[in-house]
Amino acid sequence: MAIEESHTCCFTGHRPDKLPWGLDERDPRCAALKRSLTRELEALYRRGFRHFISGMAMGCDLYFAEAALALREAYPEITVEGAVPCPTQAQRWPEALRRRWRNILDRCDLETMVQQNYDRWCMLRRDRYLVDRSAAVLAVFNGTPGGTQYTLNYAMDKKREILLLDPVRPEANAIRLTI
């Protein structure tokens, strides 16, 4: 499968502890964010993006992967990749989330294991993997320090197109950062 960077968009976003609704995906703000992700993915598809990569973290990464897989049902030429930092990524998650994670990975066209063993840098290596293979980054970011900010800073250094969604105002259109 030949994947062109110019047609690839990756995702970065917060885990539940940084989202106003936490793990409660029934919250209307979560539903609004998921609709925004779908809208932005459809817009990216119309612009020629065909490959979408998720880092498969709990929270927004899983929302993104599910939205990309749903879009693939309408447009079969879309491919979805799950980029897993290490085999134990979901090991300590609640059982229901582990099953969801596995189900998503099983439906992806490609599963990439960034490294075989956990170490303190594997998540950052995964984040660089995402950006290095993409022309655009779609992000859910609330301005707080952490992995999402690291990934966005790296994407800016690499001069990638960045589309930001605000989890506090999830219904708003993405803000495009010009670098």
Number of C-alpha atoms within 10 A of each C-alpha: 6 4 12 13 16 14 18 24 27 28 28 28 31 22 18 16 11 14 20 14 16 13 14 12 14 9 12 12 19 23 14 16 23 20 16 20 27 19 15 19 21 17 12 18 19 10 10 12 22 24 23 28 29 29 26 26 23 21 19 27 23 23 22 28 28 24 20 25 22 12 19 16 10 9 13 10 11 17 21 27 24 26 23 24 26 18 13 12 18 18 10 9 13 9 11 9 16 16 13 14 21 14 12 18 23 12 15 21 14 15 16 16 14 19 15 12 12 13 10 7 9 18 20 15 14 23 26 17 18 28 26 15 17 25 21 24 25 25 27 26 22 19 9 10 9 9 16 22 18 15 23 25 12 16 23 17 10 15 14 20 17 23 20 21 24 19 23 16 12 20 18 14 15 19 13 13 11 10 11
